[in-house]
Amino acid sequence: MRTAARTTAVAATQALGQPAVSRRAARRAGITKNVGPHTLRHAFITAALDAGVPLRDVQEAASHADPRTTMRYDRARTSLDRHAPYIVAAYVAGVPR
């Protein structure tokens, strides 16, 4: 259920035209899917984590109070090459990182 303050915040965001700006930028970039401010935020967080930016830094940039919220965006955390045994094995094998 939406509160009055939340409804007012949503109305103010829409009045500023942020969703329209996001859609316009996506269209100019040749992106055909629906894009909104949250899509861009999600892409930023995911790209930062994929690039190896420390979780704490991404958490601060995203204004997440809890690091678990930021960790939801980390697609690579299930990748075996980021697990300690695989990192050690790659080091021993001389594989560059």
Gaussian input, Z-matrix of N, CA and C with variables (Angstrom, degrees):
# hf/3-21g

backbone

0 1
 N
 C     1     B1
 C     2     B2     1     A1
 N     3     B3     2     A2     1     D1
 C     4     B4     3     A3     2     D2
 C     5     B5     4     A4     3     D3
 N     6     B6     5     A5     4     D4
 C     7     B7     6     A6     5     D5
 C     8     B8     7     A7     6     D6
 N     9     B9     8     A8     7     D7
 C    10    B10     9     A9     8     D8
 C    11    B11    10    A10     9     D9
 N    12    B12    11    A11    10    D10
 C    13    B13    12    A12    11    D11
 C    14    B14    13    A13    12    D12
 N    15    B15    14    A14    13    D13
 C    16    B16    15    A15    14    D14
 C    17    B17    16    A16    15    D15
 N    18    B18    17    A17    16    D16
 C    19    B19    18    A18    17    D17
 C    20    B20    19    A19    18    D18
 N    21    B21    20    A20    19    D19
 C    22    B22    21    A21    20    D20
 C    23    B23    22    A22    21    D21
 N    24    B24    23    A23    22    D22
 C    25    B25    24    A24    23    D23
 C    26    B26    25    A25    24    D24
 N    27    B27    26    A26    25    D25
 C    28    B28    27    A27    26    D26
 C    29    B29    28    A28    27    D27
 N    30    B30    29    A29    28    D28
 C    31    B31    30    A30    29    D29
 C    32    B32    31    A31    30    D30
 N    33    B33    32    A32    31    D31
 C    34    B34    33    A33    32    D32
 C    35    B35    34    A34    33    D33
 N    36    B36    35    A35    34    D34
 C    37    B37    36    A36    35    D35
 C    38    B38    37    A37    36    D36
 N    39    B39    38    A38    37    D37
 C    40    B40    39    A39    38    D38
 C    41    B41    40    A40    39    D39
 N    42    B42    41    A41    40    D40
 C    43    B43    42    A42    41    D41
 C    44    B44    43    A43    42    D42
 N    45    B45    44    A44    43    D43
 C    46    B46    45    A45    44    D44
 C    47    B47    46    A46    45    D45
 N    48    B48    47    A47    46    D46
 C    49    B49    48    A48    47    D47
 C    50    B50    49    A49    48    D48
 N    51    B51    50    A50    49    D49
 C    52    B52    51    A51    50    D50
 C    53    B53    52    A52    51    D51
 N    54    B54    53    A53    52    D52
 C    55    B55    54    A54    53    D53
 C    56    B56    55    A55    54    D54
 N    57    B57    56    A56    55    D55
 C    58    B58    57    A57    56    D56
 C    59    B59    58    A58    57    D57
 N    60    B60    59    A59    58    D58
 C    61    B61    60    A60    59    D59
 C    62    B62    61    A61    60    D60
 N    63    B63    62    A62    61    D61
 C    64    B64    63    A63    62    D62
 C    65    B65    64    A64    63    D63
 N    66    B66    65    A65    64    D64
 C    67    B67    66    A66    65    D65
 C    68    B68    67    A67    66    D66
 N    69    B69    68    A68    67    D67
 C    70    B70    69    A69    68    D68
 C    71    B71    70    A70    69    D69
 N    72    B72    71    A71    70    D70
 C    73    B73    72    A72    71    D71
 C    74    B74    73    A73    72    D72
 N    75    B75    74    A74    73    D73
 C    76    B76    75    A75    74    D74
 C    77    B77    76    A76    75    D75
 N    78    B78    77    A77    76    D76
 C    79    B79    78    A78    77    D77
 C    80    B80    79    A79    78    D78
 N    81    B81    80    A80    79    D79
 C    82    B82    81    A81    80    D80
 C    83    B83    82    A82    81    D81
 N    84    B84    83    A83    82    D82
 C    85    B85    84    A84    83    D83
 C    86    B86    85    A85    84    D84
 N    87    B87    86    A86    85    D85
 C    88    B88    87    A87    86    D86
 C    89    B89    88    A88    87    D87
 N    90    B90    89    A89    88    D88
 C    91    B91    90    A90    89    D89
 C    92    B92    91    A91    90    D90
 N    93    B93    92    A92    91    D91
 C    94    B94    93    A93    92    D92
 C    95    B95    94    A94    93    D93
 N    96    B96    95    A95    94    D94
 C    97    B97    96    A96    95    D95
 C    98    B98    97    A97    96    D96
 N    99    B99    98    A98    97    D97
 C   100   B100    99    A99    98    D98
 C   101   B101   100   A100    99    D99
 N   102   B102   101   A101   100   D100
 C   103   B103   102   A102   101   D101
 C   104   B104   103   A103   102   D102
 N   105   B105   104   A104   103   D103
 C   106   B106   105   A105   104   D104
 C   107   B107   106   A106   105   D105
 N   108   B108   107   A107   106   D106
 C   109   B109   108   A108   107   D107
 C   110   B110   109   A109   108   D108
 N   111   B111   110   A110   109   D109
 C   112   B112   111   A111   110   D110
 C   113   B113   112   A112   111   D111
 N   114   B114   113   A113   112   D112
 C   115   B115   114   A114   113   D113
 C   116   B116   115   A115   114   D114
 N   117   B117   116   A116   115   D115
 C   118   B118   117   A117   116   D116
 C   119   B119   118   A118   117   D117
 N   120   B120   119   A119   118   D118
 C   121   B121   120   A120   119   D119
 C   122   B122   121   A121   120   D120
 N   123   B123   122   A122   121   D121
 C   124   B124   123   A123   122   D122
 C   125   B125   124   A124   123   D123
 N   126   B126   125   A125   124   D124
 C   127   B127   126   A126   125   D125
 C   128   B128   127   A127   126   D126
 N   129   B129   128   A128   127   D127
 C   130   B130   129   A129   128   D128
 C   131   B131   130   A130   129   D129
 N   132   B132   131   A131   130   D130
 C   133   B133   132   A132   131   D131
 C   134   B134   133   A133   132   D132
 N   135   B135   134   A134   133   D133
 C   136   B136   135   A135   134   D134
 C   137   B137   136   A136   135   D135
 N   138   B138   137   A137   136   D136
 C   139   B139   138   A138   137   D137
 C   140   B140   139   A139   138   D138
 N   141   B141   140   A140   139   D139
 C   142   B142   141   A141   140   D140
 C   143   B143   142   A142   141   D141
 N   144   B144   143   A143   142   D142
 C   145   B145   144   A144   143   D143
 C   146   B146   145   A145   144   D144
 N   147   B147   146   A146   145   D145
 C   148   B148   147   A147   146   D146
 C   149   B149   148   A148   147   D147
 N   150   B150   149   A149   148   D148
 C   151   B151   150   A150   149   D149
 C   152   B152   151   A151   150   D150
 N   153   B153   152   A152   151   D151
 C   154   B154   153   A153   152   D152
 C   155   B155   154   A154   153   D153
 N   156   B156   155   A155   154   D154
 C   157   B157   156   A156   155   D155
 C   158   B158   157   A157   156   D156
 N   159   B159   158   A158   157   D157
 C   160   B160   159   A159   158   D158
 C   161   B161   160   A160   159   D159
 N   162   B162   161   A161   160   D160
 C   163   B163   162   A162   161   D161
 C   164   B164   163   A163   162   D162
 N   165   B165   164   A164   163   D163
 C   166   B166   165   A165   164   D164
 C   167   B167   166   A166   165   D165
 N   168   B168   167   A167   166   D166
 C   169   B169   168   A168   167   D167
 C   170   B170   169   A169   168   D168
 N   171   B171   170   A170   169   D169
 C   172   B172   171   A171   170   D170
 C   173   B173   172   A172   171   D171
 N   174   B174   173   A173   172   D172
 C   175   B175   174   A174   173   D173
 C   176   B176   175   A175   174   D174
 N   177   B177   176   A176   175   D175
 C   178   B178   177   A177   176   D176
 C   179   B179   178   A178   177   D177
 N   180   B180   179   A179   178   D178
 C   181   B181   180   A180   179   D179
 C   182   B182   181   A181   180   D180
 N   183   B183   182   A182   181   D181
 C   184   B184   183   A183   182   D182
 C   185   B185   184   A184   183   D183
 N   186   B186   185   A185   184   D184
 C   187   B187   186   A186   185   D185
 C   188   B188   187   A187   186   D186
 N   189   B189   188   A188   187   D187
 C   190   B190   189   A189   188   D188
 C   191   B191   190   A190   189   D189
 N   192   B192   191   A191   190   D190
 C   193   B193   192   A192   191   D191
 C   194   B194   193   A193   192   D192
 N   195   B195   194   A194   193   D193
 C   196   B196   195   A195   194   D194
 C   197   B197   196   A196   195   D195
 N   198   B198   197   A197   196   D196
 C   199   B199   198   A198   197   D197
 C   200   B200   199   A199   198   D198
 N   201   B201   200   A200   199   D199
 C   202   B202   201   A201   200   D200
 C   203   B203   202   A202   201   D201
 N   204   B204   203   A203   202   D202
 C   205   B205   204   A204   203   D203
 C   206   B206   205   A205   204   D204
 N   207   B207   206   A206   205   D205
 C   208   B208   207   A207   206   D206
 C   209   B209   208   A208   207   D207
 N   210   B210   209   A209   208   D208
 C   211   B211   210   A210   209   D209
 C   212   B212   211   A211   210   D210
 N   213   B213   212   A212   211   D211
 C   214   B214   213   A213   212   D212
 C   215   B215   214   A214   213   D213
 N   216   B216   215   A215   214   D214
 C   217   B217   216   A216   215   D215
 C   218   B218   217   A217   216   D216
 N   219   B219   218   A218   217   D217
 C   220   B220   219   A219   218   D218
 C   221   B221   220   A220   219   D219
 N   222   B222   221   A221   220   D220
 C   223   B223   222   A222   221   D221
 C   224   B224   223   A223   222   D222
 N   225   B225   224   A224   223   D223
 C   226   B226   225   A225   224   D224
 C   227   B227   226   A226   225   D225
 N   228   B228   227   A227   226   D226
 C   229   B229   228   A228   227   D227
 C   230   B230   229   A229   228   D228
 N   231   B231   230   A230   229   D229
 C   232   B232   231   A231   230   D230
 C   233   B233   232   A232   231   D231
 N   234   B234   233   A233   232   D232
 C   235   B235   234   A234   233   D233
 C   236   B236   235   A235   234   D234
 N   237   B237   236   A236   235   D235
 C   238   B238   237   A237   236   D236
 C   239   B239   238   A238   237   D237
 N   240   B240   239   A239   238   D238
 C   241   B241   240   A240   239   D239
 C   242   B242   241   A241   240   D240
 N   243   B243   242   A242   241   D241
 C   244   B244   243   A243   242   D242
 C   245   B245   244   A244   243   D243
 N   246   B246   245   A245   244   D244
 C   247   B247   246   A246   245   D245
 C   248   B248   247   A247   246   D246
 N   249   B249   248   A248   247   D247
 C   250   B250   249   A249   248   D248
 C   251   B251   250   A250   249   D249
 N   252   B252   251   A251   250   D250
 C   253   B253   252   A252   251   D251
 C   254   B254   253   A253   252   D252
 N   255   B255   254   A254   253   D253
 C   256   B256   255   A255   254   D254
 C   257   B257   256   A256   255   D255
 N   258   B258   257   A257   256   D256
 C   259   B259   258   A258   257   D257
 C   260   B260   259   A259   258   D258
 N   261   B261   260   A260   259   D259
 C   262   B262   261   A261   260   D260
 C   263   B263   262   A262   261   D261
 N   264   B264   263   A263   262   D262
 C   265   B265   264   A264   263   D263
 C   266   B266   265   A265   264   D264
 N   267   B267   266   A266   265   D265
 C   268   B268   267   A267   266   D266
 C   269   B269   268   A268   267   D267
 N   270   B270   269   A269   268   D268
 C   271   B271   270   A270   269   D269
 C   272   B272   271   A271   270   D270
 N   273   B273   272   A272   271   D271
 C   274   B274   273   A273   272   D272
 C   275   B275   274   A274   273   D273
 N   276   B276   275   A275   274   D274
 C   277   B277   276   A276   275   D275
 C   278   B278   277   A277   276   D276
 N   279   B279   278   A278   277   D277
 C   280   B280   279   A279   278   D278
 C   281   B281   280   A280   279   D279
 N   282   B282   281   A281   280   D280
 C   283   B283   282   A282   281   D281
 C   284   B284   283   A283   282   D282
 N   285   B285   284   A284   283   D283
 C   286   B286   285   A285   284   D284
 C   287   B287   286   A286   285   D285
 N   288   B288   287   A287   286   D286
 C   289   B289   288   A288   287   D287
 C   290   B290   289   A289   288   D288

   B1=1.4464
   B2=1.5210
   B3=1.2980
   B4=1.4556
   B5=1.5181
   B6=1.3044
   B7=1.4557
   B8=1.5206
   B9=1.3168
   B10=1.4667
   B11=1.5276
   B12=1.3362
   B13=1.4629
   B14=1.5276
   B15=1.3264
   B16=1.4661
   B17=1.5177
   B18=1.3229
   B19=1.4585
   B20=1.5189
   B21=1.3322
   B22=1.4614
   B23=1.5188
   B24=1.3403
   B25=1.4617
   B26=1.5234
   B27=1.3225
   B28=1.4633
   B29=1.5167
   B30=1.3358
   B31=1.4615
   B32=1.5256
   B33=1.3282
   B34=1.4659
   B35=1.5226
   B36=1.3324
   B37=1.4623
   B38=1.5196
   B39=1.3104
   B40=1.4528
   B41=1.5216
   B42=1.3220
   B43=1.4611
   B44=1.5208
   B45=1.3251
   B46=1.4600
   B47=1.5149
   B48=1.2999
   B49=1.4534
   B50=1.5141
   B51=1.3142
   B52=1.4565
   B53=1.5175
   B54=1.3340
   B55=1.4676
   B56=1.5329
   B57=1.3208
   B58=1.4690
   B59=1.5249
   B60=1.3165
   B61=1.4656
   B62=1.5234
   B63=1.3353
   B64=1.4633
   B65=1.5194
   B66=1.3126
   B67=1.4753
   B68=1.5233
   B69=1.3278
   B70=1.4642
   B71=1.5397
   B72=1.3224
   B73=1.4677
   B74=1.5290
   B75=1.3248
   B76=1.4659
   B77=1.5181
   B78=1.3101
   B79=1.4680
   B80=1.5257
   B81=1.3400
   B82=1.4739
   B83=1.5306
   B84=1.3389
   B85=1.4658
   B86=1.5242
   B87=1.3396
   B88=1.4589
   B89=1.5166
   B90=1.3239
   B91=1.4615
   B92=1.5223
   B93=1.3236
   B94=1.4618
   B95=1.5205
   B96=1.3228
   B97=1.4651
   B98=1.5269
   B99=1.3415
   B100=1.4622
   B101=1.5187
   B102=1.3200
   B103=1.4544
   B104=1.5249
   B105=1.3237
   B106=1.4539
   B107=1.5195
   B108=1.3104
   B109=1.4677
   B110=1.5316
   B111=1.3406
   B112=1.4661
   B113=1.5300
   B114=1.3191
   B115=1.4642
   B116=1.5184
   B117=1.3334
   B118=1.4677
   B119=1.5259
   B120=1.3238
   B121=1.4716
   B122=1.5209
   B123=1.3316
   B124=1.4602
   B125=1.5317
   B126=1.3223
   B127=1.4622
   B128=1.5226
   B129=1.3349
   B130=1.4585
   B131=1.5252
   B132=1.3320
   B133=1.4630
   B134=1.5261
   B135=1.3195
   B136=1.4674
   B137=1.5229
   B138=1.3314
   B139=1.4667
   B140=1.5239
   B141=1.3254
   B142=1.4678
   B143=1.5248
   B144=1.3297
   B145=1.4621
   B146=1.5318
   B147=1.3308
   B148=1.4664
   B149=1.5243
   B150=1.3354
   B151=1.4696
   B152=1.5218
   B153=1.3409
   B154=1.4566
   B155=1.5157
   B156=1.3263
   B157=1.4589
   B158=1.5334
   B159=1.3297
   B160=1.4705
   B161=1.5311
   B162=1.3224
   B163=1.4582
   B164=1.5199
   B165=1.3055
   B166=1.4729
   B167=1.5233
   B168=1.3298
   B169=1.4627
   B170=1.5233
   B171=1.3257
   B172=1.4659
   B173=1.5202
   B174=1.3244
   B175=1.4645
   B176=1.5262
   B177=1.3217
   B178=1.4614
   B179=1.5262
   B180=1.3291
   B181=1.4605
   B182=1.5285
   B183=1.3250
   B184=1.4613
   B185=1.5250
   B186=1.3170
   B187=1.4692
   B188=1.5267
   B189=1.3334
   B190=1.4603
   B191=1.5201
   B192=1.3239
   B193=1.4635
   B194=1.5228
   B195=1.3182
   B196=1.4617
   B197=1.5312
   B198=1.3329
   B199=1.4670
   B200=1.5327
   B201=1.3353
   B202=1.4703
   B203=1.5239
   B204=1.3161
   B205=1.4635
   B206=1.5189
   B207=1.3327
   B208=1.4592
   B209=1.5210
   B210=1.3276
   B211=1.4655
   B212=1.5280
   B213=1.3299
   B214=1.4666
   B215=1.5248
   B216=1.3157
   B217=1.4560
   B218=1.5266
   B219=1.3202
   B220=1.4673
   B221=1.5209
   B222=1.3292
   B223=1.4621
   B224=1.5259
   B225=1.3195
   B226=1.4593
   B227=1.5236
   B228=1.3114
   B229=1.4750
   B230=1.5115
   B231=1.3238
   B232=1.4599
   B233=1.5270
   B234=1.3141
   B235=1.4523
   B236=1.5318
   B237=1.3109
   B238=1.4651
   B239=1.5235
   B240=1.3237
   B241=1.4619
   B242=1.5309
   B243=1.3258
   B244=1.4576
   B245=1.5228
   B246=1.3137
   B247=1.4635
   B248=1.5273
   B249=1.3080
   B250=1.4601
   B251=1.5304
   B252=1.3353
   B253=1.4680
   B254=1.5325
   B255=1.3101
   B256=1.4656
   B257=1.5242
   B258=1.3255
   B259=1.4647
   B260=1.5260
   B261=1.3457
   B262=1.4701
   B263=1.5291
   B264=1.3340
   B265=1.4655
   B266=1.5271
   B267=1.3252
   B268=1.4635
   B269=1.5234
   B270=1.3252
   B271=1.4592
   B272=1.5259
   B273=1.3220
   B274=1.4730
   B275=1.5331
   B276=1.3296
   B277=1.4625
   B278=1.5239
   B279=1.3359
   B280=1.4647
   B281=1.5178
   B282=1.3282
   B283=1.4556
   B284=1.5187
   B285=1.3411
   B286=1.4745
   B287=1.5184
   B288=1.3185
   B289=1.4769
   B290=1.4844
   A1=109.42
   A2=116.17
   A3=120.03
   A4=111.39
   A5=115.32
   A6=119.98
   A7=108.33
   A8=116.56
   A9=120.52
   A10=110.80
   A11=116.67
   A12=120.12
   A13=110.94
   A14=116.55
   A15=120.41
   A16=109.93
   A17=117.06
   A18=120.98
   A19=110.31
   A20=117.26
   A21=121.45
   A22=110.96
   A23=117.26
   A24=120.97
   A25=111.31
   A26=116.66
   A27=120.71
   A28=109.84
   A29=117.29
   A30=121.19
   A31=110.74
   A32=116.84
   A33=119.94
   A34=111.42
   A35=117.13
   A36=121.04
   A37=110.83
   A38=116.43
   A39=120.10
   A40=110.87
   A41=117.62
   A42=121.10
   A43=110.96
   A44=117.31
   A45=120.84
   A46=111.61
   A47=117.09
   A48=120.59
   A49=114.61
   A50=119.05
   A51=120.63
   A52=112.99
   A53=120.05
   A54=118.19
   A55=111.89
   A56=116.84
   A57=120.22
   A58=110.78
   A59=116.63
   A60=120.60
   A61=110.04
   A62=116.51
   A63=120.86
   A64=110.96
   A65=116.33
   A66=120.47
   A67=111.09
   A68=116.49
   A69=120.30
   A70=110.67
   A71=116.70
   A72=120.53
   A73=110.59
   A74=116.94
   A75=120.68
   A76=110.79
   A77=116.52
   A78=120.63
   A79=110.80
   A80=116.26
   A81=120.66
   A82=111.86
   A83=116.14
   A84=120.53
   A85=111.52
   A86=116.77
   A87=120.09
   A88=113.68
   A89=117.64
   A90=121.85
   A91=107.66
   A92=116.38
   A93=119.95
   A94=113.68
   A95=118.05
   A96=121.08
   A97=110.29
   A98=115.59
   A99=120.03
   A100=109.51
   A101=116.96
   A102=122.18
   A103=108.39
   A104=115.16
   A105=121.06
   A106=109.65
   A107=117.37
   A108=120.41
   A109=112.75
   A110=117.49
   A111=119.09
   A112=110.90
   A113=117.35
   A114=120.77
   A115=109.87
   A116=116.37
   A117=120.33
   A118=110.86
   A119=117.03
   A120=120.88
   A121=110.46
   A122=115.98
   A123=121.00
   A124=110.52
   A125=116.90
   A126=121.12
   A127=111.06
   A128=117.24
   A129=121.24
   A130=111.22
   A131=116.41
   A132=120.64
   A133=110.40
   A134=116.69
   A135=120.80
   A136=111.06
   A137=116.96
   A138=120.70
   A139=111.52
   A140=116.61
   A141=119.84
   A142=111.13
   A143=116.81
   A144=119.85
   A145=111.21
   A146=117.04
   A147=120.69
   A148=111.62
   A149=116.06
   A150=120.65
   A151=112.35
   A152=116.79
   A153=119.81
   A154=114.95
   A155=117.77
   A156=120.03
   A157=107.42
   A158=117.66
   A159=120.10
   A160=112.22
   A161=115.09
   A162=121.68
   A163=111.88
   A164=117.31
   A165=121.46
   A166=111.09
   A167=117.91
   A168=121.17
   A169=111.29
   A170=116.43
   A171=120.65
   A172=109.80
   A173=116.36
   A174=120.98
   A175=110.26
   A176=117.08
   A177=120.60
   A178=111.12
   A179=117.12
   A180=120.62
   A181=111.46
   A182=116.55
   A183=121.43
   A184=112.11
   A185=117.30
   A186=122.77
   A187=112.25
   A188=115.72
   A189=120.56
   A190=108.46
   A191=116.74
   A192=120.89
   A193=111.40
   A194=116.30
   A195=121.89
   A196=109.48
   A197=118.42
   A198=119.88
   A199=113.15
   A200=117.04
   A201=118.90
   A202=111.31
   A203=116.74
   A204=120.16
   A205=109.68
   A206=116.82
   A207=121.43
   A208=110.69
   A209=117.07
   A210=121.04
   A211=112.12
   A212=117.98
   A213=120.42
   A214=112.01
   A215=116.23
   A216=121.12
   A217=112.63
   A218=117.74
   A219=121.89
   A220=110.82
   A221=115.81
   A222=121.46
   A223=111.44
   A224=116.54
   A225=120.67
   A226=113.13
   A227=118.50
   A228=118.27
   A229=112.08
   A230=117.24
   A231=119.98
   A232=111.03
   A233=116.44
   A234=121.12
   A235=109.22
   A236=116.66
   A237=120.42
   A238=113.11
   A239=117.72
   A240=118.64
   A241=112.62
   A242=118.46
   A243=120.37
   A244=112.10
   A245=118.27
   A246=121.43
   A247=108.94
   A248=116.07
   A249=122.48
   A250=114.34
   A251=120.83
   A252=119.17
   A253=112.58
   A254=116.97
   A255=120.46
   A256=111.33
   A257=117.01
   A258=120.54
   A259=109.45
   A260=116.58
   A261=120.72
   A262=110.09
   A263=117.25
   A264=120.68
   A265=110.83
   A266=116.99
   A267=120.01
   A268=110.24
   A269=117.56
   A270=121.18
   A271=110.79
   A272=115.60
   A273=120.68
   A274=110.50
   A275=116.26
   A276=120.52
   A277=112.39
   A278=116.89
   A279=120.41
   A280=114.12
   A281=116.17
   A282=120.05
   A283=108.93
   A284=118.87
   A285=119.87
   A286=110.72
   A287=116.17
   A288=121.26
   A289=110.42
   D1=131.95
   D2=-178.99
   D3=-81.97
   D4=139.27
   D5=175.11
   D6=-88.33
   D7=166.18
   D8=179.63
   D9=-62.66
   D10=-40.34
   D11=179.80
   D12=-64.20
   D13=-41.47
   D14=179.43
   D15=-65.28
   D16=-43.69
   D17=179.15
   D18=-61.43
   D19=-40.61
   D20=178.21
   D21=-64.88
   D22=-41.11
   D23=178.83
   D24=-64.42
   D25=-41.13
   D26=178.11
   D27=-64.18
   D28=-43.78
   D29=179.45
   D30=-62.61
   D31=-40.09
   D32=179.19
   D33=-65.80
   D34=-40.52
   D35=178.49
   D36=-62.84
   D37=-42.66
   D38=179.10
   D39=-68.06
   D40=-34.38
   D41=178.35
   D42=-66.33
   D43=-32.34
   D44=178.10
   D45=-73.04
   D46=-17.39
   D47=176.98
   D48=82.90
   D49=20.02
   D50=-177.82
   D51=-61.12
   D52=-43.01
   D53=177.06
   D54=-62.01
   D55=-37.95
   D56=179.74
   D57=-66.58
   D58=-38.88
   D59=178.46
   D60=-64.42
   D61=-42.45
   D62=178.94
   D63=-62.10
   D64=-45.17
   D65=179.86
   D66=-64.15
   D67=-41.40
   D68=-179.87
   D69=-63.75
   D70=-43.56
   D71=179.18
   D72=-64.05
   D73=-40.33
   D74=178.99
   D75=-64.94
   D76=-41.89
   D77=179.30
   D78=-61.80
   D79=-42.95
   D80=179.09
   D81=-65.62
   D82=-28.29
   D83=179.46
   D84=-84.74
   D85=-2.26
   D86=178.43
   D87=85.02
   D88=15.65
   D89=178.72
   D90=-87.55
   D91=124.96
   D92=-176.07
   D93=-95.55
   D94=-13.93
   D95=179.86
   D96=-77.20
   D97=160.91
   D98=175.68
   D99=-66.82
   D100=130.04
   D101=-178.77
   D102=-130.34
   D103=132.95
   D104=176.30
   D105=-131.26
   D106=-179.09
   D107=-179.55
   D108=-57.62
   D109=-38.45
   D110=-179.17
   D111=-68.26
   D112=-33.80
   D113=177.48
   D114=-61.58
   D115=-43.81
   D116=179.16
   D117=-66.48
   D118=-39.22
   D119=178.03
   D120=-63.05
   D121=-45.15
   D122=178.82
   D123=-61.26
   D124=-43.35
   D125=179.89
   D126=-63.27
   D127=-40.72
   D128=178.95
   D129=-62.02
   D130=-48.17
   D131=-177.56
   D132=-64.76
   D133=-45.41
   D134=-179.48
   D135=-63.22
   D136=-44.33
   D137=-179.69
   D138=-64.64
   D139=-39.84
   D140=179.00
   D141=-63.69
   D142=-44.51
   D143=179.09
   D144=-66.58
   D145=-40.13
   D146=177.97
   D147=-63.73
   D148=-30.71
   D149=-179.60
   D150=-80.15
   D151=-4.99
   D152=177.08
   D153=93.25
   D154=11.75
   D155=176.67
   D156=-65.70
   D157=134.38
   D158=-178.44
   D159=-56.18
   D160=141.47
   D161=-177.63
   D162=-52.30
   D163=-44.15
   D164=-178.13
   D165=-60.61
   D166=-40.71
   D167=179.51
   D168=-66.06
   D169=-41.67
   D170=178.36
   D171=-67.23
   D172=-39.74
   D173=178.31
   D174=-58.12
   D175=-44.81
   D176=179.49
   D177=-66.17
   D178=-43.39
   D179=-179.45
   D180=-63.19
   D181=-33.59
   D182=-178.85
   D183=-87.46
   D184=-4.78
   D185=-177.61
   D186=58.44
   D187=38.26
   D188=175.02
   D189=-87.61
   D190=130.73
   D191=178.95
   D192=-75.34
   D193=-31.66
   D194=-175.47
   D195=-116.09
   D196=128.44
   D197=-179.59
   D198=-61.80
   D199=-22.94
   D200=178.75
   D201=-64.50
   D202=-30.37
   D203=177.37
   D204=-64.39
   D205=-44.29
   D206=179.80
   D207=-67.64
   D208=-36.42
   D209=-177.86
   D210=-63.38
   D211=-23.36
   D212=177.91
   D213=-61.95
   D214=-26.56
   D215=-178.96
   D216=-83.42
   D217=-12.26
   D218=-174.03
   D219=-81.13
   D220=91.15
   D221=-178.80
   D222=-65.62
   D223=-31.64
   D224=-173.49
   D225=-78.90
   D226=-7.81
   D227=-177.48
   D228=-65.19
   D229=-18.26
   D230=177.32
   D231=-92.42
   D232=-4.37
   D233=179.61
   D234=-74.73
   D235=130.07
   D236=-176.91
   D237=-63.88
   D238=-29.71
   D239=-176.40
   D240=-68.84
   D241=-6.21
   D242=175.96
   D243=-100.84
   D244=-2.55
   D245=179.15
   D246=-83.45
   D247=143.55
   D248=-174.60
   D249=-51.59
   D250=-47.01
   D251=-178.97
   D252=-60.68
   D253=-35.90
   D254=-179.90
   D255=-73.71
   D256=-34.30
   D257=176.63
   D258=-65.13
   D259=-44.81
   D260=178.91
   D261=-63.60
   D262=-44.27
   D263=-179.90
   D264=-62.19
   D265=-40.15
   D266=178.69
   D267=-66.46
   D268=-37.72
   D269=178.00
   D270=-63.50
   D271=-46.96
   D272=179.79
   D273=-62.54
   D274=-37.50
   D275=-180.00
   D276=-76.58
   D277=-10.61
   D278=178.70
   D279=80.54
   D280=21.23
   D281=178.86
   D282=-77.87
   D283=126.49
   D284=179.02
   D285=-68.48
   D286=145.65
   D287=179.01
   D288=-101.01

